[in-house]
Amino acid sequence: MTTALITGATSGIGAAFARRLAHDGHNLVLVARDEKRLHRQATELHDLHGIEASVLSADLATEEGIAAVEERLGDRKHPVDLLVNNAGFGNKGEYLEVPMADELAMLKVHCEAVLRLTTAAVRGMRERRRGGVVNVASVAAFVPRGTYGASKAWVVQFTQGAARDLAGSGVRLMALCPGFVRTEFHQRAGMGTDNIPGWMWLDADKLVDAAMKDLARGRSLSIPDPRYKALMGAAKLAPRGVLGGLTSRTGRKFGPK
């Protein structure tokens, strides 16, 4: 039986990945900060699907947290076959309104942790000539809007570049770029959502289903909804200033976790 490790596993897209992968028969390693919530989730998934679910409490905004997950990914006796780098957060406020410590914490979670955890997982996967990594980015990667979008653009570029380097190795890497998803993300960040049209909201479970299909097809980039595919296609043709204004009116960011 294969094993999947999911960061940010207790809510939103991460929890949807956990449900889907447990349903498919994968054992799980669930990673998040809230240990009590992790244990509750692991018990529920084990009881419902009969899989083994272990927990790892780690804060990926810290060196200790990243190192703990790296160590688990490097365990050759208990290999991880699929890594889902989903942990992330958004800061409320525009550039220069957000404290520098918060901006740096975001970059550590979105960029440094993704780089280090992907590397720790892929080394063993390449030796075994099988495995996959899903790095959850956002459609914010394609519009000029603040540190969040910039960090997610890095995730997309890193993932697609690494996927090219690993072509033919048996290891698949994919950047997942959702739009607005109904999760706890905006509430935790203190962001209002009243100005976001209803048609822009996505269901986390349907999003994950589409993402898994794209991963199976070997795609290195997944925008898992026709509405957002159309929007991103239009974004390539629109002036950058117009896109900046659009994202200002629809909120600080796209693509909650």
DOTORNU-62204 format. One record per atom (N, C-alpha, C, O, CB): x, z, y. Coordinates in steps of 0.05 Angstrom, whole numbers, padded with zeros to 5 digits, always signed. Last residue first. Glycine has a CB too. Example, Ala and Ser with C-alpha at 12.3 -4.5 7.8 and 13.67 -1.06 7.14 Angstrom:
residues 2
+00257+00142-00045
+00273+00143-00021
+00258+00157+00001
+00268+00161+00023
+00282+00114-00012
+00264+00156-00114
+00246+00156-00090
+00264+00156-00066
+00285+00169-00066
+00226+00181-00089
end
This chain:
residues 257
-00125+00017+00556
-00117+00023+00528
-00139+00036+00512
-00136+00042+00489
-00092+00040+00528
-00148-00036+00600
-00143-00008+00592
-00137-00006+00563
-00142-00024+00547
-00167+00009+00599
-00144-00087+00636
-00134-00082+00609
-00128-00054+00601
-00105-00047+00596
-00110-00097+00605
-00123-00093+00705
-00138-00102+00682
-00128-00087+00657
-00106-00077+00657
-00136-00133+00678
-00123-00051+00763
-00111-00063+00740
-00132-00075+00721
-00155-00067+00722
-00094-00043+00725
-00149-00032+00809
-00120-00031+00808
-00108-00048+00785
-00086-00059+00788
-00111-00003+00806
-00205-00077+00823
-00192-00052+00814
-00162-00055+00813
-00151-00077+00816
-00203-00044+00788
-00226-00122+00844
-00236-00114+00818
-00222-00089+00807
-00226-00081+00784
-00233-00136+00799
-00199-00130+00893
-00228-00125+00893
-00239-00115+00867
-00259-00100+00866
-00243-00151+00901
-00147-00139+00876
-00153-00117+00894
-00182-00110+00894
-00189-00086+00895
-00144-00123+00923
-00152-00185+00847
-00147-00160+00832
-00151-00136+00850
-00157-00114+00840
-00119-00161+00821
-00162-00221+00889
-00182-00217+00868
-00177-00190+00854
-00196-00175+00849
-00181-00240+00848
-00114-00219+00918
-00139-00209+00931
-00161-00204+00910
-00176-00185+00913
-00149-00229+00951
-00080-00242+00881
-00075-00214+00891
-00100-00203+00903
-00106-00179+00899
-00053-00214+00910
-00101-00293+00877
-00102-00275+00854
-00098-00246+00862
-00111-00228+00851
-00081-00284+00834
-00089-00312+00928
-00117-00310+00920
-00120-00291+00897
-00138-00274+00896
-00129-00337+00913
-00034-00314+00926
-00047-00296+00945
-00076-00291+00938
-00086-00269+00942
-00045-00307+00973
-00023-00354+00888
-00016-00326+00882
-00031-00306+00901
-00039-00285+00892
+00014-00321+00883
-00074-00402+00877
-00052-00392+00893
-00048-00362+00887
-00067-00348+00882
-00057-00397+00923
-00092-00423+00810
-00099-00411+00835
-00074-00402+00850
-00055-00394+00838
-00118-00387+00831
-00076-00441+00761
-00080-00461+00781
-00085-00449+00809
-00082-00463+00829
-00103-00479+00774
-00074-00397+00728
-00050-00414+00730
-00051-00434+00753
-00031-00443+00763
-00045-00428+00704
-00126-00379+00730
-00106-00364+00745
-00080-00381+00748
-00066-00378+00768
-00100-00338+00732
-00153-00410+00694
-00157-00415+00722
-00136-00402+00739
-00128-00412+00760
-00185-00405+00730
-00133-00385+00648
-00128-00414+00652
-00131-00421+00681
-00116-00436+00693
-00146-00431+00635
-00154-00335+00655
-00125-00338+00656
-00117-00367+00659
-00097-00373+00672
-00112-00326+00631
-00209-00347+00648
-00199-00336+00673
-00169-00339+00676
-00159-00346+00698
-00206-00306+00674
-00209-00366+00595
-00217-00384+00617
-00207-00373+00644
-00197-00389+00660
-00247-00387+00618
-00194-00320+00569
-00178-00344+00566
-00184-00363+00588
-00166-00376+00599
-00182-00357+00538
-00236-00287+00582
-00210-00282+00595
-00191-00305+00591
-00173-00309+00608
-00198-00256+00584
-00276-00311+00552
-00280-00307+00581
-00253-00303+00594
-00248-00315+00616
-00298-00283+00586
-00258-00311+00498
-00260-00336+00513
-00263-00333+00543
-00253-00349+00558
-00284-00352+00503
-00210-00263+00479
-00237-00268+00488
-00239-00293+00504
-00222-00298+00521
-00247-00243+00505
-00155-00243+00472
-00176-00243+00451
-00204-00245+00462
-00222-00229+00453
-00173-00220+00434
-00098-00271+00476
-00118-00264+00496
-00145-00265+00482
-00156-00287+00480
-00117-00283+00522
-00037-00264+00447
-00065-00263+00441
-00080-00254+00466
-00076-00231+00476
-00071-00244+00417
+00023-00293+00427
+00007-00284+00450
-00022-00285+00442
-00032-00306+00432
+00013-00301+00475
+00044-00312+00381
+00060-00292+00395
+00046-00281+00420
+00055-00262+00432
+00087-00304+00404
+00010-00324+00319
+00012-00327+00348
+00029-00305+00361
+00027-00282+00352
-00016-00328+00361
+00000-00324+00265
+00028-00326+00274
+00031-00330+00304
+00052-00339+00313
+00041-00348+00260
-00049-00313+00245
-00043-00341+00250
-00014-00346+00260
-00006-00368+00263
-00063-00352+00270
-00048-00258+00244
-00046-00272+00219
-00040-00302+00222
-00028-00314+00205
-00073-00269+00204
-00055-00250+00299
-00030-00242+00286
-00026-00256+00260
-00004-00266+00253
-00029-00211+00282
-00107-00268+00305
-00086-00282+00319
-00058-00275+00307
-00041-00292+00304
-00086-00276+00349
-00134-00229+00275
-00135-00258+00267
-00113-00274+00280
-00100-00290+00267
-00163-00270+00275
-00123-00184+00306
-00112-00186+00278
-00114-00215+00267
-00096-00223+00253
-00128-00167+00260
-00151-00197+00352
-00122-00194+00353
-00110-00197+00325
-00090-00210+00322
-00114-00167+00365
-00204-00196+00335
-00193-00221+00345
-00163-00220+00345
-00149-00240+00338
-00203-00227+00373
-00208-00141+00323
-00213-00161+00302
-00201-00188+00310
-00188-00201+00294
-00243-00164+00298
-00198-00118+00373
-00179-00115+00352
-00183-00135+00329
-00163-00145+00318
-00180-00086+00341
-00245-00134+00399
-00219-00142+00410
-00198-00141+00388
-00182-00159+00384
-00211-00125+00434
-00284-00107+00371
-00284-00136+00370
-00257-00147+00379
-00247-00167+00369
-00307-00147+00387
-00269-00054+00386
-00268-00062+00358
-00268-00093+00355
-00253-00103+00338
-00292-00050+00343
-00276-00054+00443
-00250-00049+00431
-00248-00059+00402
-00228-00070+00394
-00243-00020+00432
-00310-00102+00481
-00313-00081+00460
-00286-00078+00445
-00275-00098+00436
-00336-00088+00441
-00302-00113+00552
-00299-00121+00524
-00303-00096+00506
-00299-00074+00514
-00270-00133+00520
-00330-00133+00614
-00323-00112+00595
-00322-00122+00567
-00339-00138+00558
-00343-00089+00598
-00348-00173+00647
-00319-00171+00644
-00311-00150+00623
-00287-00149+00616
-00306-00164+00670
-00402-00169+00654
-00393-00189+00635
-00363-00188+00630
-00353-00200+00612
-00400-00217+00646
-00409-00129+00693
-00414-00123+00665
-00402-00143+00646
-00394-00136+00624
-00443-00120+00660
-00358-00126+00744
-00382-00138+00732
-00385-00132+00703
-00365-00130+00689
-00383-00168+00737
-00336-00069+00776
-00329-00088+00756
-00354-00099+00743
-00370-00084+00732
-00310-00075+00734
-00348-00028+00811
-00346-00055+00822
-00338-00076+00802
-00334-00099+00810
-00327-00055+00845
-00345+00019+00782
-00371+00010+00791
-00371-00019+00801
-00391-00033+00800
-00382+00028+00812
-00300+00046+00766
-00306+00020+00753
-00332+00008+00762
-00341-00012+00750
-00306+00024+00723
-00246+00085+00792
-00274+00077+00792
-00277+00050+00779
-00259+00033+00780
-00285+00077+00820
-00197+00125+00761
-00204+00099+00774
-00233+00093+00771
-00245+00097+00750
-00187+00076+00761
-00170+00166+00736
-00185+00172+00761
-00193+00147+00776
-00195+00147+00800
-00170+00189+00778
-00147+00159+00688
-00131+00152+00711
-00145+00158+00737
-00133+00155+00758
-00123+00123+00709
-00189+00173+00654
-00165+00189+00654
-00148+00184+00678
-00135+00203+00689
-00149+00184+00629
-00224+00131+00666
-00232+00158+00672
-00207+00176+00673
-00205+00193+00691
-00252+00169+00651
-00197+00086+00647
-00202+00089+00675
-00209+00117+00683
-00202+00127+00705
-00224+00070+00684
-00195+00099+00589
-00171+00093+00606
-00176+00099+00635
-00162+00114+00648
-00163+00064+00602
-00230+00105+00549
-00227+00128+00567
-00207+00122+00589
-00202+00139+00607
-00218+00153+00551
-00263+00040+00547
-00247+00062+00535
-00247+00085+00555
-00261+00085+00575
-00218+00053+00528
-00280-00022+00545
-00294+00003+00548
-00279+00025+00532
-00283+00028+00508
-00323+00001+00539
-00233-00062+00579
-00244-00053+00554
-00257-00026+00558
-00247-00009+00573
-00221-00052+00532
-00214-00119+00615
-00226-00092+00617
-00240-00086+00590
-00256-00101+00579
-00247-00092+00640
-00170-00156+00572
-00180-00151+00599
-00192-00123+00600
-00181-00104+00588
-00202-00171+00607
-00110-00157+00531
-00139-00154+00536
-00145-00153+00566
-00127-00150+00583
-00149-00128+00523
-00062-00185+00500
-00069-00183+00529
-00099-00181+00533
-00112-00201+00537
-00058-00207+00544
-00010-00172+00458
-00039-00172+00460
-00047-00166+00489
-00039-00146+00500
-00051-00151+00441
+00044-00205+00431
+00035-00191+00455
+00004-00194+00457
-00006-00217+00458
+00049-00201+00481
+00074-00202+00368
+00053-00213+00384
+00047-00194+00408
+00045-00170+00404
+00027-00217+00368
+00117-00221+00315
+00113-00205+00340
+00092-00218+00357
+00092-00242+00360
+00140-00201+00355
+00132-00219+00247
+00116-00230+00268
+00114-00210+00291
+00109-00187+00287
+00088-00237+00257
+00182-00235+00201
+00172-00215+00219
+00157-00228+00242
+00167-00246+00255
+00195-00197+00230
+00205-00275+00173
+00184-00261+00160
+00171-00239+00177
+00152-00226+00168
+00193-00249+00134
+00242-00305+00200
+00252-00281+00187
+00231-00267+00171
+00237-00248+00156
+00262-00262+00209
+00223-00348+00229
+00234-00353+00202
+00243-00329+00187
+00252-00331+00164
+00256-00372+00204
+00240-00321+00291
+00226-00342+00276
+00240-00347+00250
+00264-00351+00248
+00225-00367+00293
+00264-00284+00324
+00260-00276+00296
+00244-00297+00280
+00236-00291+00257
+00244-00250+00296
+00266-00308+00373
+00291-00301+00361
+00288-00295+00331
+00306-00298+00315
+00304-00278+00375
+00211-00311+00384
+00226-00335+00380
+00252-00330+00366
+00260-00345+00348
+00232-00349+00407
+00200-00256+00390
+00187-00272+00369
+00201-00298+00363
+00204-00306+00340
+00157-00278+00376
+00229-00244+00436
+00238-00233+00410
+00225-00248+00387
+00238-00252+00366
+00231-00203+00408
+00197-00273+00473
+00225-00280+00469
+00236-00269+00442
+00250-00284+00428
+00242-00268+00491
+00149-00246+00468
+00150-00275+00461
+00179-00284+00457
+00184-00300+00440
+00137-00291+00483
+00164-00194+00485
+00153-00199+00458
+00155-00228+00450
+00163-00234+00427
+00123-00191+00457
+00183-00201+00537
+00201-00190+00516
+00190-00198+00489
+00205-00206+00472
+00202-00160+00519
+00137-00221+00563
+00162-00238+00562
+00180-00228+00539
+00192-00244+00525
+00176-00237+00589
+00101-00178+00556
+00095-00205+00546
+00120-00221+00542
+00124-00234+00522
+00075-00220+00565
+00128-00136+00581
+00120-00134+00552
+00115-00162+00541
+00124-00168+00519
+00095-00116+00549
+00131-00155+00634
+00155-00151+00618
+00149-00150+00588
+00163-00162+00572
+00169-00125+00627
+00077-00153+00646
+00091-00179+00646
+00117-00177+00630
+00124-00195+00615
+00096-00189+00674
+00071-00098+00647
+00058-00113+00626
+00069-00142+00624
+00070-00153+00602
+00028-00113+00630
+00099-00086+00694
+00108-00075+00668
+00096-00090+00645
+00109-00094+00624
+00101-00045+00666
+00068-00113+00731
+00096-00120+00728
+00106-00110+00701
+00121-00124+00687
+00113-00109+00751
+00019-00086+00728
+00021-00114+00720
+00049-00123+00715
+00054-00138+00697
+00008-00131+00741
+00038-00035+00748
+00025-00038+00722
+00028-00067+00712
+00037-00072+00690
-00004-00029+00723
+00057-00046+00799
+00076-00038+00778
+00064-00041+00751
+00078-00049+00732
+00085-00010+00782
+00019-00101+00830
+00031-00075+00827
+00049-00071+00802
+00054-00089+00787
+00010-00055+00826
-00002-00159+00816
-00016-00135+00824
-00001-00110+00815
-00008-00098+00794
-00044-00135+00814
-00009-00222+00804
+00009-00206+00820
-00004-00180+00831
-00016-00181+00852
+00020-00222+00844
-00024-00235+00735
-00032-00234+00763
-00014-00216+00779
-00004-00196+00768
-00062-00225+00766
-00009-00229+00683
-00010-00256+00694
-00019-00258+00723
-00023-00280+00734
-00028-00274+00677
-00014-00178+00665
+00013-00190+00665
+00014-00216+00679
+00035-00225+00687
+00022-00193+00636
-00067-00166+00662
-00054-00160+00688
-00026-00171+00689
-00014-00173+00710
-00053-00129+00691
-00080-00173+00611
-00082-00197+00627
-00071-00192+00656
-00066-00211+00671
-00111-00207+00629
-00031-00135+00574
-00056-00137+00590
-00056-00164+00604
-00035-00176+00609
-00057-00114+00611
-00005-00109+00516
+00001-00114+00544
-00026-00115+00559
-00042-00096+00556
+00016-00141+00548
+00016-00081+00458
-00008-00084+00475
+00000-00086+00504
+00011-00067+00516
-00028-00060+00470
+00049-00112+00409
+00054-00098+00434
+00030-00103+00452
+00026-00125+00461
+00081-00107+00447
+00053-00110+00342
+00034-00117+00363
+00040-00100+00387
+00038-00075+00386
+00004-00114+00354
+00093-00133+00291
+00092-00115+00314
+00071-00127+00333
+00073-00150+00340
+00120-00112+00327
+00104-00136+00219
+00092-00145+00244
+00092-00124+00266
+00092-00100+00260
+00064-00155+00239
+00135-00161+00158
+00126-00140+00177
+00115-00153+00203
+00117-00177+00207
+00149-00122+00184
+00191-00181+00119
+00162-00180+00124
+00157-00157+00144
+00171-00138+00146
+00147-00175+00097
+00244-00175+00102
+00233-00202+00107
+00202-00202+00108
+00189-00221+00099
+00242-00221+00085
+00272-00130+00100
+00252-00134+00078
+00239-00161+00080
+00224-00169+00061
+00231-00112+00080
+00303-00138+00146
+00316-00135+00120
+00297-00140+00097
+00304-00152+00077
+00329-00107+00118
+00262-00139+00184
+00278-00163+00179
+00293-00162+00153
+00295-00182+00139
+00297-00167+00202
+00244-00086+00181
+00226-00108+00173
+00242-00133+00167
+00235-00147+00148
+00205-00113+00196
+00287-00057+00202
+00280-00055+00173
+00262-00077+00164
+00265-00087+00141
+00266-00028+00169
+00285-00078+00255
+00310-00078+00239
+00304-00076+00209
+00314-00092+00193
+00328-00055+00247
+00235-00068+00275
+00241-00095+00267
+00267-00096+00250
+00269-00113+00233
+00244-00113+00291
+00233-00013+00291
+00216-00023+00269
+00226-00049+00258
+00227-00053+00234
+00188-00027+00279
+00270-00009+00332
+00273+00008+00309
+00257-00002+00285
+00265+00000+00262
+00264+00037+00316
+00249-00048+00368
+00276-00051+00355
+00279-00035+00330
+00289-00044+00310
+00298-00045+00375
+00201-00023+00382
+00201-00050+00369
+00227-00054+00355
+00228-00063+00332
+00196-00072+00390
+00222+00023+00406
+00206+00025+00382
+00204-00001+00367
+00205-00002+00342
+00178+00036+00388
+00250+00002+00451
+00263+00018+00431
+00248+00020+00404
+00260+00018+00383
+00268+00046+00441
+00210-00028+00479
+00236-00040+00470
+00248-00024+00447
+00255-00036+00427
+00255-00041+00494
+00171+00012+00488
+00164-00013+00473
+00190-00026+00462
+00190-00035+00439
+00148-00033+00491
+00199+00049+00519
+00189+00056+00492
+00183+00032+00476
+00189+00031+00452
+00164+00074+00495
+00211+00017+00565
+00233+00029+00548
+00222+00036+00520
+00235+00029+00501
+00244+00054+00562
+00156-00001+00580
+00179-00018+00576
+00200-00006+00557
+00205-00017+00536
+00192-00025+00602
+00116+00039+00582
+00109+00010+00578
+00132-00007+00571
+00129-00027+00557
+00096+00000+00604
+00144+00088+00588
+00124+00084+00567
+00120+00055+00561
+00120+00046+00538
+00098+00097+00574
+00177+00078+00632
+00189+00088+00607
+00170+00084+00584
+00179+00077+00562
+00195+00118+00610
+00141+00061+00671
+00161+00042+00661
+00173+00052+00635
+00180+00036+00617
+00182+00037+00682
+00114+00110+00679
+00100+00086+00669
+00119+00066+00657
+00115+00055+00636
+00083+00073+00691
+00155+00141+00700
+00143+00148+00675
+00128+00125+00662
+00129+00121+00638
+00124+00172+00678
+00162+00115+00748
+00184+00114+00728
+00173+00122+00701
+00182+00111+00680
+00207+00132+00737
+00114+00127+00774
+00121+00099+00769
+00142+00097+00747
+00140+00080+00730
+00131+00086+00795
+00119+00182+00777
+00097+00171+00761
+00103+00142+00755
+00097+00132+00733
+00071+00174+00776
+00162+00187+00811
+00164+00199+00784
+00143+00187+00766
+00148+00183+00743
+00162+00230+00785
+00143+00165+00859
+00163+00151+00843
+00165+00161+00815
+00170+00146+00796
+00190+00152+00857
+00072+00168+00870
+00098+00181+00869
+00118+00166+00851
+00110+00156+00830
+00095+00210+00859
+00038+00115+00902
+00042+00129+00877
+00070+00142+00877
+00089+00129+00884
+00040+00110+00853
+00039+00087+00948
+00021+00110+00947
+00026+00127+00922
+00018+00150+00922
-00008+00100+00948
+00074+00046+00938
+00082+00066+00958
+00063+00089+00960
+00069+00109+00973
+00085+00052+00985
+00022+00006+00912
+00050+00010+00915
+00056+00027+00940
+00044+00022+00961
+00065-00017+00917
-00041+00043+00906
-00024+00019+00909
+00005+00027+00912
+00012+00050+00914
-00034+00004+00934
-00075+00083+00856
-00063+00079+00882
-00046+00054+00882
-00037+00044+00861
-00046+00102+00889
-00066+00114+00795
-00085+00108+00816
-00070+00105+00842
-00055+00123+00850
-00106+00130+00817
-00033+00084+00740
-00032+00102+00762
-00052+00094+00784
-00055+00070+00790
-00003+00103+00774
-00047+00081+00669
-00047+00069+00696
-00045+00090+00717
-00055+00113+00713
-00071+00051+00701
-00013+00078+00606
-00031+00090+00625
-00029+00075+00652
-00011+00059+00655
-00024+00120+00630
-00001+00077+00534
+00003+00068+00561
-00017+00082+00580
-00035+00096+00571
-00001+00038+00564
+00009+00055+00467
+00009+00077+00487
+00014+00066+00515
+00030+00048+00519
+00030+00098+00480
+00015+00014+00430
-00009+00014+00447
-00008+00035+00469
-00023+00033+00489
-00033+00019+00430
+00046-00019+00386
+00055-00005+00410
+00032-00006+00430
+00029-00025+00446
+00081-00017+00422
+00040-00018+00321
+00023-00025+00344
+00032-00007+00367
+00026+00017+00368
-00007-00020+00337
+00074-00044+00266
+00076-00026+00289
+00057-00036+00310
+00058-00060+00318
+00105-00025+00300
+00073-00048+00197
+00060-00058+00222
+00063-00037+00243
+00054-00014+00239
+00031-00066+00217
+00104-00023+00159
+00100-00052+00157
+00088-00064+00181
+00091-00088+00187
+00083-00058+00133
+00152+00026+00152
+00128+00018+00167
+00127-00012+00167
+00146-00026+00174
+00129+00029+00197
+00176+00060+00093
+00177+00039+00114
+00150+00035+00127
+00129+00038+00115
+00187+00013+00101
+00205+00109+00072
+00176+00107+00079
+00173+00085+00100
+00167+00092+00123
+00164+00134+00088
+00259+00102+00067
+00244+00110+00043
+00214+00108+00047
+00199+00105+00028
+00251+00139+00036
+00277+00090+00118
+00277+00068+00098
+00262+00076+00073
+00252+00058+00058
+00305+00060+00091
+00258+00105+00180
+00258+00118+00153
+00255+00096+00132
+00233+00085+00128
+00235+00138+00151
+00252+00086+00231
+00277+00080+00217
+00279+00092+00189
+00299+00088+00176
+00299+00089+00233
+00205+00107+00249
+00206+00078+00244
+00231+00070+00228
+00231+00050+00214
+00204+00063+00270
+00222+00160+00257
+00202+00154+00236
+00202+00124+00229
+00200+00117+00206
+00174+00162+00245
+00258+00153+00300
+00267+00164+00274
+00247+00157+00252
+00256+00150+00230
+00271+00194+00277
+00223+00134+00340
+00245+00117+00330
+00254+00127+00303
+00258+00111+00284
+00269+00117+00350
+00194+00180+00348
+00181+00157+00336
+00201+00137+00326
+00197+00125+00305
+00162+00144+00357
+00234+00213+00371
+00219+00222+00346
+00206+00198+00333
+00206+00197+00308
+00199+00243+00354
+00249+00185+00416
+00269+00188+00394
+00255+00197+00369
+00263+00188+00347
+00290+00209+00402
+00204+00190+00449
+00212+00163+00439
+00230+00166+00415
+00227+00152+00395
+00226+00147+00461
+00204+00246+00456
+00182+00233+00444
+00189+00206+00433
+00182+00199+00410
+00160+00230+00464
+00253+00255+00483
+00248+00268+00457
+00225+00254+00442
+00227+00250+00418
+00241+00298+00461
+00246+00228+00531
+00267+00219+00512
+00261+00230+00484
+00264+00216+00464
+00294+00228+00521
+00178+00215+00550
+00201+00232+00547
+00221+00221+00527
+00213+00206+00509
+00193+00261+00539
+00133+00186+00547
+00145+00187+00573
+00170+00204+00573
+00183+00208+00594
+00125+00197+00594
+00112+00193+00497
+00131+00171+00500
+00141+00168+00529
+00157+00150+00535
+00118+00145+00492
+00105+00249+00463
+00100+00240+00490
+00121+00218+00496
+00145+00224+00499
+00102+00263+00511
+00077+00261+00399
+00100+00252+00415
+00091+00242+00442
+00071+00228+00444
+00116+00230+00401
+00060+00279+00336
+00055+00286+00364
+00080+00279+00380
+00101+00291+00376
+00047+00315+00368
+00040+00245+00284
+00065+00251+00298
+00058+00255+00327
+00051+00236+00341
+00086+00227+00294
+00008+00247+00220
+00007+00249+00249
+00035+00255+00260
+00051+00268+00247
-00013+00270+00258
-00017+00205+00167
+00000+00226+00177
+00000+00225+00207
-00007+00205+00219
+00029+00223+00166
-00062+00187+00121
-00058+00186+00150
-00041+00210+00158
-00051+00233+00157
-00085+00185+00165
-00080+00148+00066
-00063+00170+00075
-00058+00167+00105
-00049+00145+00114
-00037+00172+00059
-00149+00131+00053
-00121+00124+00059
-00106+00150+00066
-00119+00170+00072
-00119+00103+00082
-00204+00135+00047
-00187+00142+00024
-00158+00135+00028
-00142+00133+00009
-00196+00128+00000
-00241+00128+00087
-00229+00104+00075
-00210+00110+00052
-00201+00091+00038
-00214+00088+00096
-00261+00178+00103
-00278+00154+00104
-00267+00132+00087
-00283+00117+00074
-00282+00145+00132
-00219+00214+00099
-00244+00220+00084
-00261+00195+00083
-00275+00190+00062
-00259+00242+00098
-00181+00190+00132
-00175+00195+00104
-00201+00198+00088
-00204+00186+00067
-00157+00219+00100
-00207+00191+00181
-00200+00166+00170
-00194+00168+00140
-00201+00150+00124
-00176+00153+00184
-00212+00247+00189
-00236+00230+00188
-00230+00203+00175
-00246+00194+00158
-00246+00225+00217
-00159+00264+00190
-00177+00274+00169
-00201+00256+00166
-00210+00249+00144
-00186+00302+00176
-00140+00238+00236
-00128+00232+00210
-00146+00241+00187
-00149+00226+00167
-00101+00246+00207
-00171+00262+00276
-00174+00233+00271
-00163+00226+00243
-00175+00211+00228
-00159+00217+00292
-00152+00314+00273
-00180+00309+00268
-00185+00280+00261
-00200+00273+00243
-00196+00317+00293
-00098+00306+00286
-00105+00316+00259
-00134+00311+00253
-00141+00304+00230
-00099+00347+00258
-00104+00287+00339
-00091+00270+00318
-00099+00280+00290
-00106+00264+00273
-00061+00271+00321
-00125+00331+00365
-00141+00307+00363
-00130+00288+00341
-00145+00275+00327
-00142+00293+00390
-00081+00365+00361
-00106+00372+00348
-00124+00348+00345
-00137+00345+00324
-00121+00393+00365
-00041+00337+00390
-00038+00342+00362
-00064+00349+00348
-00069+00340+00326
-00017+00364+00357
-00037+00291+00437
-00056+00312+00430
-00056+00317+00399
-00068+00302+00385
-00084+00305+00440
-00003+00246+00442
+00006+00272+00451
-00011+00295+00441
+00000+00317+00437
+00006+00273+00481
+00007+00204+00383
-00004+00210+00409
+00006+00237+00418
+00021+00250+00404
-00036+00209+00409
+00004+00165+00325
+00022+00177+00346
+00006+00180+00372
-00006+00161+00382
+00047+00160+00350
-00004+00161+00257
-00018+00163+00283
-00001+00178+00303
+00007+00201+00298
-00046+00176+00279
+00007+00121+00206
+00021+00141+00221
+00009+00140+00249
+00013+00121+00263
+00052+00137+00221
-00032+00103+00148
-00028+00104+00177
-00009+00126+00185
-00008+00147+00173
-00054+00108+00192
-00045+00053+00098
-00038+00080+00106
-00029+00080+00135
-00020+00060+00145
-00015+00092+00088
-00096+00004+00097
-00069+00011+00105
-00066+00042+00107
-00084+00054+00118
-00061-00003+00131
-00147-00015+00087
-00132-00003+00065
-00103+00004+00072
-00088+00010+00054
-00132-00020+00042
-00181-00033+00125
-00168-00053+00109
-00149-00042+00087
-00138-00057+00072
-00151-00071+00127
-00195+00015+00149
-00216+00001+00134
-00203-00020+00116
-00213-00025+00094
-00235-00013+00153
-00147+00025+00175
-00155+00043+00153
-00176+00029+00136
-00176+00031+00111
-00166+00069+00165
-00149-00017+00212
-00128-00017+00192
-00134+00002+00169
-00128-00004+00146
-00101-00009+00205
-00195-00002+00243
-00193-00028+00229
-00173-00028+00207
-00178-00037+00185
-00187-00050+00250
-00181+00049+00263
-00205+00045+00246
-00203+00019+00230
-00209+00019+00206
-00230+00044+00264
-00134+00037+00291
-00133+00056+00269
-00157+00052+00251
-00155+00052+00226
-00132+00085+00280
-00154+00002+00330
-00134-00008+00311
-00133+00011+00287
-00132+00001+00264
-00106-00010+00323
-00186+00039+00357
-00198+00016+00345
-00179+00003+00324
-00188-00005+00303
-00206-00005+00366
-00147+00073+00378
-00166+00084+00358
-00180+00061+00343
-00186+00063+00319
-00187+00102+00371
-00123+00037+00414
-00108+00049+00392
-00126+00060+00370
-00120+00056+00347
-00090+00071+00403
-00164+00026+00450
-00155+00005+00433
-00139+00016+00409
-00141+00005+00387
-00137-00015+00449
-00192+00092+00452
-00191+00064+00462
-00182+00044+00441
-00190+00045+00418
-00174+00062+00485
-00150+00143+00421
-00172+00134+00438
-00170+00104+00443
-00148+00092+00438
-00174+00149+00465
-00107+00158+00390
-00130+00174+00389
-00154+00164+00405
-00176+00175+00404
-00124+00202+00398
-00058+00129+00392
-00077+00124+00370
-00104+00138+00373
-00123+00130+00358
-00065+00131+00345
-00011+00117+00418
-00035+00119+00433
-00059+00116+00415
-00078+00102+00422
-00036+00098+00455
+00016+00076+00365
+00020+00095+00387
-00005+00095+00405
-00019+00074+00406
+00045+00088+00403
+00015+00070+00296
+00000+00063+00320
+00006+00085+00342
+00002+00108+00337
-00030+00062+00315
+00040+00041+00238
+00044+00062+00258
+00032+00053+00284
+00037+00031+00293
+00074+00069+00261
+00019+00027+00172
+00019+00019+00200
+00023+00044+00218
+00011+00065+00213
-00008+00005+00208
+00038+00009+00107
+00035+00030+00127
+00037+00018+00155
+00054+00002+00161
+00057+00052+00123
+00011-00016+00044
+00027-00018+00069
+00020+00004+00088
-00001+00017+00086
+00022-00045+00082
+00017+00000-00024
+00000+00000+00000
+00018+00000+00025
+00037+00015+00026
-00019+00024+00000
end
